[in-house]
Amino acid sequence: MKFGEFLKNLRKEKGLSQRQLADLCNISNTEISRIESGERQKPSPNILKAIAPHLEISYGELMTKAGYIEETIDHEKYTELIFRTEDGEFADTLKMAKNIHNKDSELLTIMNRVTSELPKEDITAIKEFANFYLNKNKNK
């Protein structure tokens, strides 16, 4: 089943019209129509995030059904879900940046400077060090 059909079935199960769902989500009913008709093949994560609670489905499940690739990372006290597009790009980078900012805003600033000011080789070395450190702590 295509995502648009899946969404349409969910919406109808909840007894909502396209306009009602759109109003609840603060998006246009034209956008809902485009998704359901298949004209909009892959809705943005922000649209899916707005729709999910009103259809009583998790954001993660909607992302997966829409075709975003789910990557699961098990941490000691929680499981992190990361969604990517087919070309490997993060689908919800804004959320990731907010999470980093909430933990340590200076780290986000440093990361931004690293990616814009350092050559690729240095960035690779920093990533290798960070992964080594993360794996070292994971095995404790």
N, CA, C and O atoms as CSV, one atom per row, in Angstrom:
chain,resi,resn,atom,element,x,y,z
A,1,MET,N,N,0.840,-1.174,0.000
A,1,MET,CA,C,0.000,0.000,0.000
A,1,MET,C,C,0.889,1.243,0.000
A,1,MET,O,O,1.848,1.335,0.766
A,2,LYS,N,N,0.559,2.183,-0.860
A,2,LYS,CA,C,1.306,3.434,-0.931
A,2,LYS,C,C,0.975,4.296,0.283
A,2,LYS,O,O,-0.071,4.148,0.916
A,3,PHE,N,N,1.915,5.210,0.587
A,3,PHE,CA,C,1.756,6.022,1.786
A,3,PHE,C,C,0.474,6.852,1.753
A,3,PHE,O,O,-0.217,6.960,2.766
A,4,GLY,N,N,0.150,7.439,0.600
A,4,GLY,CA,C,-1.058,8.264,0.496
A,4,GLY,C,C,-2.316,7.479,0.844
A,4,GLY,O,O,-3.200,7.985,1.535
A,5,GLU,N,N,-2.392,6.245,0.364
A,5,GLU,CA,C,-3.537,5.391,0.685
A,5,GLU,C,C,-3.563,5.066,2.182
A,5,GLU,O,O,-4.619,5.073,2.815
A,6,PHE,N,N,-2.391,4.783,2.727
A,6,PHE,CA,C,-2.277,4.487,4.156
A,6,PHE,C,C,-2.794,5.665,4.982
A,6,PHE,O,O,-3.576,5.482,5.915
A,7,LEU,N,N,-2.352,6.868,4.632
A,7,LEU,CA,C,-2.768,8.070,5.354
A,7,LEU,C,C,-4.278,8.297,5.227
A,7,LEU,O,O,-4.951,8.626,6.204
A,8,LYS,N,N,-4.784,8.120,4.035
A,8,LYS,CA,C,-6.218,8.310,3.786
A,8,LYS,C,C,-7.038,7.334,4.642
A,8,LYS,O,O,-8.043,7.723,5.237
A,9,ASN,N,N,-6.609,6.071,4.704
A,9,ASN,CA,C,-7.318,5.079,5.517
A,9,ASN,C,C,-7.297,5.462,6.997
A,9,ASN,O,O,-8.310,5.356,7.688
A,10,LEU,N,N,-6.136,5.906,7.477
A,10,LEU,CA,C,-6.032,6.333,8.877
A,10,LEU,C,C,-6.979,7.501,9.165
A,10,LEU,O,O,-7.696,7.515,10.165
A,11,ARG,N,N,-6.955,8.467,8.266
A,11,ARG,CA,C,-7.795,9.660,8.448
A,11,ARG,C,C,-9.267,9.274,8.498
A,11,ARG,O,O,-10.011,9.754,9.353
A,12,LYS,N,N,-9.684,8.406,7.581
A,12,LYS,CA,C,-11.087,7.984,7.534
A,12,LYS,C,C,-11.471,7.169,8.765
A,12,LYS,O,O,-12.585,7.293,9.273
A,13,GLU,N,N,-10.543,6.331,9.248
A,13,GLU,CA,C,-10.801,5.555,10.473
A,13,GLU,C,C,-11.088,6.471,11.660
A,13,GLU,O,O,-11.861,6.126,12.554
A,14,LYS,N,N,-10.457,7.636,11.654
A,14,LYS,CA,C,-10.654,8.610,12.739
A,14,LYS,C,C,-11.864,9.503,12.481
A,14,LYS,O,O,-12.194,10.355,13.305
A,15,GLY,N,N,-12.524,9.311,11.342
A,15,GLY,CA,C,-13.726,10.078,11.026
A,15,GLY,C,C,-13.454,11.529,10.687
A,15,GLY,O,O,-14.287,12.402,10.933
A,16,LEU,N,N,-12.282,11.782,10.119
A,16,LEU,CA,C,-11.906,13.155,9.791
A,16,LEU,C,C,-11.933,13.392,8.288
A,16,LEU,O,O,-11.564,12.515,7.507
A,17,SER,N,N,-12.367,14.564,7.894
A,17,SER,CA,C,-12.239,14.969,6.491
A,17,SER,C,C,-10.822,15.514,6.286
A,17,SER,O,O,-10.095,15.754,7.250
A,18,GLN,N,N,-10.448,15.702,5.042
A,18,GLN,CA,C,-9.130,16.290,4.772
A,18,GLN,C,C,-9.027,17.668,5.405
A,18,GLN,O,O,-8.002,18.017,5.991
A,19,ARG,N,N,-10.095,18.451,5.284
A,19,ARG,CA,C,-10.092,19.806,5.847
A,19,ARG,C,C,-9.983,19.773,7.367
A,19,ARG,O,O,-9.253,20.575,7.948
A,20,GLN,N,N,-10.697,18.859,8.019
A,20,GLN,CA,C,-10.623,18.771,9.478
A,20,GLN,C,C,-9.210,18.421,9.938
A,20,GLN,O,O,-8.686,19.026,10.874
A,21,LEU,N,N,-8.598,17.441,9.272
A,21,LEU,CA,C,-7.230,17.055,9.630
A,21,LEU,C,C,-6.285,18.224,9.393
A,21,LEU,O,O,-5.431,18.523,10.228
A,22,ALA,N,N,-6.442,18.871,8.269
A,22,ALA,CA,C,-5.579,20.011,7.950
A,22,ALA,C,C,-5.715,21.113,8.994
A,22,ALA,O,O,-4.716,21.696,9.415
A,23,ASP,N,N,-6.939,21.400,9.411
A,23,ASP,CA,C,-7.164,22.435,10.425
A,23,ASP,C,C,-6.515,22.050,11.761
A,23,ASP,O,O,-5.909,22.889,12.428
A,24,LEU,N,N,-6.648,20.789,12.139
A,24,LEU,CA,C,-6.040,20.323,13.391
A,24,LEU,C,C,-4.517,20.463,13.364
A,24,LEU,O,O,-3.885,20.754,14.379
A,25,CYS,N,N,-3.942,20.247,12.170
A,25,CYS,CA,C,-2.479,20.242,12.021
A,25,CYS,C,C,-1.907,21.602,11.634
A,25,CYS,O,O,-0.689,21.771,11.585
A,26,ASN,N,N,-2.775,22.569,11.361
A,26,ASN,CA,C,-2.335,23.883,10.881
A,26,ASN,C,C,-1.549,23.793,9.579
A,26,ASN,O,O,-0.533,24.464,9.400
A,27,ILE,N,N,-2.038,22.955,8.681
A,27,ILE,CA,C,-1.479,22.873,7.323
A,27,ILE,C,C,-2.644,22.983,6.353
A,27,ILE,O,O,-3.801,22.908,6.765
A,28,SER,N,N,-2.355,23.159,5.081
A,28,SER,CA,C,-3.442,23.325,4.114
A,28,SER,C,C,-4.070,21.976,3.766
A,28,SER,O,O,-3.397,20.945,3.738
A,29,ASN,N,N,-5.379,22.011,3.503
A,29,ASN,CA,C,-6.024,20.768,3.093
A,29,ASN,C,C,-5.536,20.337,1.713
A,29,ASN,O,O,-5.638,19.165,1.353
A,30,THR,N,N,-5.006,21.288,0.939
A,30,THR,CA,C,-4.405,20.943,-0.355
A,30,THR,C,C,-3.207,20.026,-0.144
A,30,THR,O,O,-2.986,19.100,-0.926
A,31,GLU,N,N,-2.435,20.278,0.907
A,31,GLU,CA,C,-1.277,19.431,1.209
A,31,GLU,C,C,-1.727,18.016,1.562
A,31,GLU,O,O,-1.130,17.041,1.107
A,32,ILE,N,N,-2.775,17.905,2.369
A,32,ILE,CA,C,-3.320,16.583,2.715
A,32,ILE,C,C,-3.787,15.879,1.443
A,32,ILE,O,O,-3.524,14.691,1.251
A,33,SER,N,N,-4.468,16.605,0.591
A,33,SER,CA,C,-4.956,16.039,-0.667
A,33,SER,C,C,-3.799,15.553,-1.548
A,33,SER,O,O,-3.872,14.468,-2.125
A,34,ARG,N,N,-2.746,16.346,-1.649
A,34,ARG,CA,C,-1.585,15.963,-2.454
A,34,ARG,C,C,-0.926,14.694,-1.924
A,34,ARG,O,O,-0.510,13.831,-2.697
A,35,ILE,N,N,-0.836,14.588,-0.608
A,35,ILE,CA,C,-0.223,13.401,-0.008
A,35,ILE,C,C,-1.090,12.181,-0.302
A,35,ILE,O,O,-0.589,11.151,-0.752
A,36,GLU,N,N,-2.386,12.299,-0.049
A,36,GLU,CA,C,-3.280,11.156,-0.229
A,36,GLU,C,C,-3.390,10.717,-1.694
A,36,GLU,O,O,-3.544,9.529,-1.979
A,37,SER,N,N,-3.313,11.662,-2.599
A,37,SER,CA,C,-3.423,11.318,-4.021
A,37,SER,C,C,-2.115,10.756,-4.585
A,37,SER,O,O,-2.090,10.198,-5.682
A,38,GLY,N,N,-1.043,10.908,-3.828
A,38,GLY,CA,C,0.258,10.438,-4.304
A,38,GLY,C,C,1.039,11.498,-5.048
A,38,GLY,O,O,2.167,11.257,-5.478
A,39,GLU,N,N,0.444,12.677,-5.203
A,39,GLU,CA,C,1.150,13.778,-5.864
A,39,GLU,C,C,2.377,14.191,-5.049
A,39,GLU,O,O,3.427,14.502,-5.610
A,40,ARG,N,N,2.235,14.192,-3.735
A,40,ARG,CA,C,3.361,14.461,-2.833
A,40,ARG,C,C,3.793,13.103,-2.300
A,40,ARG,O,O,3.198,12.562,-1.368
A,41,GLN,N,N,4.859,12.557,-2.922
A,41,GLN,CA,C,5.305,11.203,-2.613
A,41,GLN,C,C,5.847,11.048,-1.200
A,41,GLN,O,O,5.540,10.073,-0.514
A,42,LYS,N,N,6.644,12.001,-0.769
A,42,LYS,CA,C,7.284,11.895,0.544
A,42,LYS,C,C,7.087,13.203,1.294
A,42,LYS,O,O,7.826,14.163,1.075
A,43,PRO,N,N,6.098,13.247,2.175
A,43,PRO,CA,C,5.863,14.465,2.945
A,43,PRO,C,C,7.050,14.763,3.855
A,43,PRO,O,O,7.788,13.861,4.253
A,44,SER,N,N,7.216,16.024,4.172
A,44,SER,CA,C,8.328,16.418,5.031
A,44,SER,C,C,8.118,15.890,6.450
A,44,SER,O,O,6.984,15.656,6.867
A,45,PRO,N,N,9.212,15.705,7.186
A,45,PRO,CA,C,9.080,15.283,8.587
A,45,PRO,C,C,8.205,16.225,9.412
A,45,PRO,O,O,7.485,15.772,10.301
A,46,ASN,N,N,8.255,17.526,9.133
A,46,ASN,CA,C,7.435,18.474,9.890
A,46,ASN,C,C,5.943,18.242,9.665
A,46,ASN,O,O,5.143,18.358,10.593
A,47,ILE,N,N,5.578,17.915,8.433
A,47,ILE,CA,C,4.170,17.617,8.126
A,47,ILE,C,C,3.758,16.349,8.870
A,47,ILE,O,O,2.693,16.303,9.486
A,48,LEU,N,N,4.602,15.325,8.812
A,48,LEU,CA,C,4.277,14.064,9.484
A,48,LEU,C,C,4.197,14.242,10.998
A,48,LEU,O,O,3.365,13.623,11.662
A,49,LYS,N,N,5.060,15.084,11.530
A,49,LYS,CA,C,5.054,15.358,12.974
A,49,LYS,C,C,3.745,16.046,13.370
A,49,LYS,O,O,3.211,15.792,14.449
A,50,ALA,N,N,3.236,16.904,12.508
A,50,ALA,CA,C,1.986,17.612,12.789
A,50,ALA,C,C,0.779,16.677,12.697
A,50,ALA,O,O,-0.178,16.811,13.458
A,51,ILE,N,N,0.833,15.741,11.770
A,51,ILE,CA,C,-0.292,14.837,11.524
A,51,ILE,C,C,-0.395,13.728,12.570
A,51,ILE,O,O,-1.498,13.371,12.985
A,52,ALA,N,N,0.723,13.190,12.992
A,52,ALA,CA,C,0.765,11.983,13.826
A,52,ALA,C,C,-0.178,11.991,15.034
A,52,ALA,O,O,-0.957,11.051,15.192
A,53,PRO,N,N,-0.135,13.007,15.882
A,53,PRO,CA,C,-0.985,12.924,17.086
A,53,PRO,C,C,-2.481,12.923,16.780
A,53,PRO,O,O,-3.269,12.361,17.540
A,54,HIS,N,N,-2.872,13.542,15.684
A,54,HIS,CA,C,-4.291,13.645,15.344
A,54,HIS,C,C,-4.823,12.357,14.721
A,54,HIS,O,O,-6.033,12.143,14.658
A,55,LEU,N,N,-3.910,11.502,14.262
A,55,LEU,CA,C,-4.310,10.202,13.734
A,55,LEU,C,C,-3.962,9.080,14.713
A,55,LEU,O,O,-4.115,7.897,14.410
A,56,GLU,N,N,-3.491,9.485,15.895
A,56,GLU,CA,C,-3.146,8.543,16.965
A,56,GLU,C,C,-2.160,7.470,16.483
A,56,GLU,O,O,-2.356,6.272,16.688
A,57,ILE,N,N,-1.101,7.950,15.841
A,57,ILE,CA,C,-0.025,7.083,15.372
A,57,ILE,C,C,1.284,7.780,15.739
A,57,ILE,O,O,1.340,9.008,15.800
A,58,SER,N,N,2.310,7.018,15.976
A,58,SER,CA,C,3.569,7.651,16.362
A,58,SER,C,C,4.231,8.320,15.155
A,58,SER,O,O,4.075,7.892,14.011
A,59,TYR,N,N,4.955,9.358,15.450
A,59,TYR,CA,C,5.743,10.053,14.426
A,59,TYR,C,C,6.699,9.070,13.750
A,59,TYR,O,O,6.843,9.079,12.527
A,60,GLY,N,N,7.348,8.228,14.543
A,60,GLY,CA,C,8.285,7.253,14.001
A,60,GLY,C,C,7.636,6.292,13.018
A,60,GLY,O,O,8.205,5.982,11.971
A,61,GLU,N,N,6.452,5.827,13.360
A,61,GLU,CA,C,5.759,4.906,12.453
A,61,GLU,C,C,5.365,5.606,11.154
A,61,GLU,O,O,5.471,5.020,10.077
A,62,LEU,N,N,4.915,6.849,11.250
A,62,LEU,CA,C,4.584,7.600,10.031
A,62,LEU,C,C,5.826,7.814,9.166
A,62,LEU,O,O,5.768,7.679,7.944
A,63,MET,N,N,6.944,8.147,9.803
A,63,MET,CA,C,8.197,8.339,9.050
A,63,MET,C,C,8.580,7.057,8.314
A,63,MET,O,O,8.969,7.092,7.146
A,64,THR,N,N,8.466,5.931,9.007
A,64,THR,CA,C,8.807,4.648,8.394
A,64,THR,C,C,7.860,4.338,7.244
A,64,THR,O,O,8.303,3.939,6.167
A,65,LYS,N,N,6.560,4.517,7.462
A,65,LYS,CA,C,5.566,4.248,6.409
A,65,LYS,C,C,5.770,5.158,5.207
A,65,LYS,O,O,5.497,4.760,4.075
A,66,ALA,N,N,6.252,6.389,5.446
A,66,ALA,CA,C,6.476,7.343,4.353
A,66,ALA,C,C,7.750,7.010,3.569
A,66,ALA,O,O,8.022,7.619,2.534
A,67,GLY,N,N,8.523,6.048,4.062
A,67,GLY,CA,C,9.697,5.617,3.310
A,67,GLY,C,C,11.016,6.153,3.819
A,67,GLY,O,O,12.052,5.956,3.184
A,68,TYR,N,N,10.995,6.826,4.954
A,68,TYR,CA,C,12.259,7.253,5.538
A,68,TYR,C,C,12.911,6.027,6.172
A,68,TYR,O,O,12.231,5.183,6.756
A,69,ILE,N,N,14.199,5.940,6.055
A,69,ILE,CA,C,14.939,4.787,6.547
A,69,ILE,C,C,15.221,4.987,8.030
A,69,ILE,O,O,15.791,5.996,8.444
A,70,GLU,N,N,14.813,4.010,8.808
A,70,GLU,CA,C,14.964,4.103,10.255
A,70,GLU,C,C,16.265,3.440,10.691
A,70,GLU,O,O,16.575,2.313,10.303
A,71,GLU,N,N,17.003,4.161,11.495
A,71,GLU,CA,C,18.237,3.638,12.080
A,71,GLU,C,C,18.037,3.671,13.586
A,71,GLU,O,O,17.677,4.704,14.151
A,72,THR,N,N,18.269,2.546,14.226
A,72,THR,CA,C,18.079,2.444,15.664
A,72,THR,C,C,19.430,2.367,16.349
A,72,THR,O,O,20.280,1.558,15.977
A,73,ILE,N,N,19.622,3.203,17.341
A,73,ILE,CA,C,20.852,3.182,18.130
A,73,ILE,C,C,20.450,2.945,19.578
A,73,ILE,O,O,19.744,3.756,20.177
A,74,ASP,N,N,20.905,1.826,20.135
A,74,ASP,CA,C,20.587,1.500,21.524
A,74,ASP,C,C,21.601,2.149,22.445
A,74,ASP,O,O,22.806,1.930,22.324
A,75,HIS,N,N,21.093,2.948,23.362
A,75,HIS,CA,C,21.904,3.549,24.407
A,75,HIS,C,C,21.583,2.818,25.706
A,75,HIS,O,O,20.650,2.017,25.762
A,76,GLU,N,N,22.348,3.094,26.727
A,76,GLU,CA,C,22.149,2.383,27.991
A,76,GLU,C,C,20.744,2.575,28.548
A,76,GLU,O,O,20.136,1.621,29.031
A,77,LYS,N,N,20.224,3.795,28.485
A,77,LYS,CA,C,18.937,4.070,29.115
A,77,LYS,C,C,17.812,4.391,28.129
A,77,LYS,O,O,16.674,4.601,28.547
A,78,TYR,N,N,18.107,4.432,26.849
A,78,TYR,CA,C,17.069,4.731,25.869
A,78,TYR,C,C,17.506,4.274,24.487
A,78,TYR,O,O,18.677,3.971,24.258
A,79,THR,N,N,16.559,4.230,23.582
A,79,THR,CA,C,16.832,3.890,22.191
A,79,THR,C,C,16.576,5.122,21.346
A,79,THR,O,O,15.531,5.762,21.459
A,80,GLU,N,N,17.537,5.445,20.500
A,80,GLU,CA,C,17.441,6.620,19.646
A,80,GLU,C,C,17.050,6.177,18.232
A,80,GLU,O,O,17.628,5.240,17.681
A,81,LEU,N,N,16.063,6.863,17.659
A,81,LEU,CA,C,15.661,6.592,16.282
A,81,LEU,C,C,16.118,7.748,15.413
A,81,LEU,O,O,15.871,8.914,15.719
A,82,ILE,N,N,16.783,7.407,14.333
A,82,ILE,CA,C,17.233,8.404,13.371
A,82,ILE,C,C,16.621,8.025,12.030
A,82,ILE,O,O,16.655,6.860,11.634
A,83,PHE,N,N,16.068,8.995,11.344
A,83,PHE,CA,C,15.464,8.740,10.042
A,83,PHE,C,C,16.288,9.411,8.959
A,83,PHE,O,O,16.721,10.555,9.096
A,84,ARG,N,N,16.494,8.667,7.878
A,84,ARG,CA,C,17.282,9.165,6.752
A,84,ARG,C,C,16.482,9.033,5.458
A,84,ARG,O,O,15.569,8.214,5.349
A,85,THR,N,N,16.850,9.856,4.491
A,85,THR,CA,C,16.278,9.737,3.163
A,85,THR,C,C,17.019,8.627,2.430
A,85,THR,O,O,17.993,8.085,2.952
A,86,GLU,N,N,16.570,8.285,1.227
A,86,GLU,CA,C,17.215,7.220,0.456
A,86,GLU,C,C,18.682,7.509,0.175
A,86,GLU,O,O,19.480,6.583,0.032
A,87,ASP,N,N,19.047,8.791,0.095
A,87,ASP,CA,C,20.444,9.135,-0.201
A,87,ASP,C,C,21.279,9.297,1.071
A,87,ASP,O,O,22.408,9.785,1.016
A,88,GLY,N,N,20.723,8.888,2.217
A,88,GLY,CA,C,21.490,8.876,3.456
A,88,GLY,C,C,21.459,10.161,4.264
A,88,GLY,O,O,22.058,10.226,5.337
A,89,GLU,N,N,20.775,11.183,3.773
A,89,GLU,CA,C,20.696,12.453,4.498
A,89,GLU,C,C,19.754,12.317,5.691
A,89,GLU,O,O,18.770,11.580,5.632
A,90,PHE,N,N,20.061,13.032,6.772
A,90,PHE,CA,C,19.165,13.037,7.914
A,90,PHE,C,C,17.855,13.674,7.503
A,90,PHE,O,O,17.843,14.710,6.838
A,91,ALA,N,N,16.758,13.061,7.894
A,91,ALA,CA,C,15.443,13.576,7.534
A,91,ALA,C,C,14.946,14.611,8.529
A,91,ALA,O,O,14.113,15.451,8.190
A,92,ASP,N,N,15.443,14.556,9.736
A,92,ASP,CA,C,14.939,15.461,10.766
A,92,ASP,C,C,16.110,16.151,11.466
A,92,ASP,O,O,16.303,15.996,12.672
A,93,THR,N,N,16.881,16.906,10.701
A,93,THR,CA,C,18.083,17.535,11.238
A,93,THR,C,C,17.771,18.637,12.242
A,93,THR,O,O,18.558,18.877,13.158
A,94,LEU,N,N,16.652,19.301,12.085
A,94,LEU,CA,C,16.300,20.363,13.017
A,94,LEU,C,C,16.148,19.808,14.430
A,94,LEU,O,O,16.618,20.412,15.394
A,95,LYS,N,N,15.490,18.656,14.548
A,95,LYS,CA,C,15.325,18.043,15.853
A,95,LYS,C,C,16.684,17.671,16.447
A,95,LYS,O,O,16.919,17.861,17.641
A,96,MET,N,N,17.568,17.145,15.613
A,96,MET,CA,C,18.890,16.758,16.101
A,96,MET,C,C,19.659,17.991,16.584
A,96,MET,O,O,20.302,17.951,17.633
A,97,ALA,N,N,19.592,19.071,15.830
A,97,ALA,CA,C,20.290,20.291,16.227
A,97,ALA,C,C,19.719,20.852,17.536
A,97,ALA,O,O,20.470,21.325,18.390
A,98,LYS,N,N,18.394,20.800,17.691
A,98,LYS,CA,C,17.779,21.273,18.935
A,98,LYS,C,C,18.228,20.423,20.122
A,98,LYS,O,O,18.485,20.948,21.205
A,99,ASN,N,N,18.322,19.107,19.916
A,99,ASN,CA,C,18.774,18.227,20.994
A,99,ASN,C,C,20.193,18.577,21.413
A,99,ASN,O,O,20.494,18.632,22.605
A,100,ILE,N,N,21.063,18.812,20.446
A,100,ILE,CA,C,22.447,19.181,20.758
A,100,ILE,C,C,22.456,20.521,21.480
A,100,ILE,O,O,23.140,20.681,22.491
A,101,HIS,N,N,21.708,21.473,20.968
A,101,HIS,CA,C,21.663,22.805,21.572
A,101,HIS,C,C,21.171,22.748,23.013
A,101,HIS,O,O,21.710,23.430,23.884
A,102,ASN,N,N,20.148,21.936,23.263
A,102,ASN,CA,C,19.607,21.830,24.620
A,102,ASN,C,C,20.617,21.225,25.592
A,102,ASN,O,O,20.637,21.581,26.770
A,103,LYS,N,N,21.448,20.316,25.105
A,103,LYS,CA,C,22.467,19.703,25.976
A,103,LYS,C,C,23.656,20.625,26.170
A,103,LYS,O,O,24.175,20.766,27.277
A,104,ASP,N,N,24.088,21.261,25.062
A,104,ASP,CA,C,25.293,22.092,25.147
A,104,ASP,C,C,25.341,23.011,23.927
A,104,ASP,O,O,25.815,22.621,22.860
A,105,SER,N,N,24.850,24.219,24.098
A,105,SER,CA,C,24.778,25.147,22.957
A,105,SER,C,C,26.160,25.478,22.396
A,105,SER,O,O,26.305,25.716,21.197
A,106,GLU,N,N,27.164,25.494,23.255
A,106,GLU,CA,C,28.524,25.775,22.782
A,106,GLU,C,C,29.010,24.665,21.849
A,106,GLU,O,O,29.709,24.937,20.873
A,107,LEU,N,N,28.643,23.416,22.146
A,107,LEU,CA,C,29.047,22.298,21.286
A,107,LEU,C,C,28.465,22.464,19.886
A,107,LEU,O,O,29.146,22.205,18.894
A,108,LEU,N,N,27.210,22.892,19.804
A,108,LEU,CA,C,26.584,23.106,18.502
A,108,LEU,C,C,27.325,24.195,17.721
A,108,LEU,O,O,27.531,24.061,16.515
A,109,THR,N,N,27.721,25.262,18.397
A,109,THR,CA,C,28.480,26.335,17.756
A,109,THR,C,C,29.822,25.816,17.258
A,109,THR,O,O,30.243,26.127,16.144
A,110,ILE,N,N,30.489,25.026,18.090
A,110,ILE,CA,C,31.784,24.454,17.694
A,110,ILE,C,C,31.617,23.525,16.494
A,110,ILE,O,O,32.409,23.566,15.552
A,111,MET,N,N,30.584,22.690,16.536
A,111,MET,CA,C,30.347,21.773,15.410
A,111,MET,C,C,30.104,22.547,14.119
A,111,MET,O,O,30.586,22.156,13.056
A,112,ASN,N,N,29.365,23.631,14.213
A,112,ASN,CA,C,29.114,24.455,13.030
A,112,ASN,C,C,30.417,25.040,12.495
A,112,ASN,O,O,30.649,25.036,11.286
A,113,ARG,N,N,31.277,25.548,13.398
A,113,ARG,CA,C,32.561,26.104,12.974
A,113,ARG,C,C,33.447,25.025,12.359
A,113,ARG,O,O,34.107,25.264,11.348
A,114,VAL,N,N,33.464,23.836,12.968
A,114,VAL,CA,C,34.280,22.730,12.451
A,114,VAL,C,C,33.883,22.411,11.017
A,114,VAL,O,O,34.742,22.288,10.144
A,115,THR,N,N,32.585,22.278,10.773
A,115,THR,CA,C,32.142,21.888,9.432
A,115,THR,C,C,32.340,22.990,8.396
A,115,THR,O,O,32.465,22.707,7.205
A,116,SER,N,N,32.368,24.242,8.844
A,116,SER,CA,C,32.532,25.307,7.854
A,116,SER,C,C,33.974,25.791,7.701
A,116,SER,O,O,34.311,26.389,6.679
A,117,GLU,N,N,34.837,25.543,8.700
A,117,GLU,CA,C,36.184,26.098,8.650
A,117,GLU,C,C,37.302,25.074,8.449
A,117,GLU,O,O,38.381,25.426,7.973
A,118,LEU,N,N,37.058,23.815,8.806
A,118,LEU,CA,C,38.139,22.832,8.722
A,118,LEU,C,C,38.057,22.021,7.433
A,118,LEU,O,O,36.976,21.819,6.880
A,119,PRO,N,N,39.226,21.555,6.956
A,119,PRO,CA,C,39.215,20.696,5.770
A,119,PRO,C,C,38.612,19.329,6.097
A,119,PRO,O,O,38.553,18.922,7.257
A,120,LYS,N,N,38.175,18.643,5.070
A,120,LYS,CA,C,37.501,17.358,5.217
A,120,LYS,C,C,38.341,16.346,6.002
A,120,LYS,O,O,37.797,15.571,6.788
A,121,GLU,N,N,39.655,16.349,5.797
A,121,GLU,CA,C,40.527,15.397,6.489
A,121,GLU,C,C,40.474,15.606,8.004
A,121,GLU,O,O,40.452,14.639,8.766
A,122,ASP,N,N,40.453,16.864,8.435
A,122,ASP,CA,C,40.384,17.163,9.860
A,122,ASP,C,C,39.024,16.762,10.443
A,122,ASP,O,O,38.942,16.260,11.564
A,123,ILE,N,N,37.982,16.987,9.680
A,123,ILE,CA,C,36.642,16.599,10.127
A,123,ILE,C,C,36.579,15.079,10.289
A,123,ILE,O,O,36.018,14.577,11.262
A,124,THR,N,N,37.155,14.354,9.335
A,124,THR,CA,C,37.197,12.890,9.413
A,124,THR,C,C,37.938,12.439,10.665
A,124,THR,O,O,37.497,11.518,11.353
A,125,ALA,N,N,39.058,13.084,10.962
A,125,ALA,CA,C,39.839,12.726,12.155
A,125,ALA,C,C,39.034,12.982,13.431
A,125,ALA,O,O,39.077,12.176,14.360
A,126,ILE,N,N,38.315,14.080,13.480
A,126,ILE,CA,C,37.493,14.397,14.653
A,126,ILE,C,C,36.388,13.353,14.820
A,126,ILE,O,O,36.123,12.905,15.935
A,127,LYS,N,N,35.746,12.966,13.721
A,127,LYS,CA,C,34.695,11.950,13.788
A,127,LYS,C,C,35.256,10.611,14.255
A,127,LYS,O,O,34.625,9.916,15.051
A,128,GLU,N,N,36.440,10.248,13.762
A,128,GLU,CA,C,37.053,8.988,14.183
A,128,GLU,C,C,37.349,9.003,15.674
A,128,GLU,O,O,37.115,8.013,16.368
A,129,PHE,N,N,37.865,10.128,16.171
A,129,PHE,CA,C,38.145,10.249,17.602
A,129,PHE,C,C,36.852,10.140,18.405
A,129,PHE,O,O,36.802,9.423,19.404
A,130,ALA,N,N,35.816,10.840,17.981
A,130,ALA,CA,C,34.548,10.819,18.706
A,130,ALA,C,C,33.958,9.405,18.730
A,130,ALA,O,O,33.477,8.947,19.767
A,131,ASN,N,N,33.997,8.722,17.589
A,131,ASN,CA,C,33.482,7.345,17.545
A,131,ASN,C,C,34.304,6.412,18.423
A,131,ASN,O,O,33.744,5.542,19.090
A,132,PHE,N,N,35.628,6.582,18.434
A,132,PHE,CA,C,36.487,5.780,19.300
A,132,PHE,C,C,36.098,6.006,20.757
A,132,PHE,O,O,35.951,5.052,21.520
A,133,TYR,N,N,35.933,7.251,21.136
A,133,TYR,CA,C,35.602,7.600,22.521
A,133,TYR,C,C,34.227,7.046,22.897
A,133,TYR,O,O,34.056,6.513,23.994
A,134,LEU,N,N,33.246,7.166,21.999
A,134,LEU,CA,C,31.913,6.646,22.263
A,134,LEU,C,C,31.936,5.117,22.437
A,134,LEU,O,O,31.303,4.578,23.345
A,135,ASN,N,N,32.663,4.443,21.567
A,135,ASN,CA,C,32.757,2.983,21.658
A,135,ASN,C,C,33.496,2.555,22.923
A,135,ASN,O,O,33.133,1.560,23.550
A,136,LYS,N,N,34.527,3.300,23.299
A,136,LYS,CA,C,35.288,2.998,24.515
A,136,LYS,C,C,34.378,3.083,25.744
A,136,LYS,O,O,34.428,2.220,26.620
A,137,ASN,N,N,33.553,4.121,25.802
A,137,ASN,CA,C,32.628,4.294,26.936
A,137,ASN,C,C,31.482,3.306,26.893
A,137,ASN,O,O,30.953,2.926,27.938
A,138,LYS,N,N,31.090,2.885,25.706
A,138,LYS,CA,C,29.992,1.940,25.548
A,138,LYS,C,C,30.376,0.568,26.120
A,138,LYS,O,O,29.531,-0.150,26.656
A,139,ASN,N,N,31.664,0.215,25.997
A,139,ASN,CA,C,32.124,-1.100,26.433
A,139,ASN,C,C,32.446,-1.163,27.924
A,139,ASN,O,O,32.856,-2.214,28.416
A,140,LYS,N,N,32.270,-0.071,28.645
A,140,LYS,CA,C,32.570,-0.073,30.093
A,140,LYS,C,C,31.440,-0.695,30.880
A,140,LYS,O,O,31.516,-0.782,32.106
